[in-house]
């Protein structure tokens, strides 16, 4: 037994970059509670869109999303690339 498998680091990086999350299930019995947790999280989500204006073309543009209510958790990607 090699112990629980961890998600490859590129999956963790991808999830962080896109504002997502990796859910690991080393035990098949944990699948139902994990799925229930994901569903509960989706029921509490808001989608905020952003259409930049007067942004310099090309390159990386950092985003920062914050809320006044500190009990809330913000999951957002750190920025976006803009073409020419």
Secondary structure, DSSP 8 states (H G I E B T S, - for coil): --------HHHHHHHHHHT------SSGGGHHHHHHHHHHHHHT---------S--SSEEEE-----S-TTS-----SEEEE--
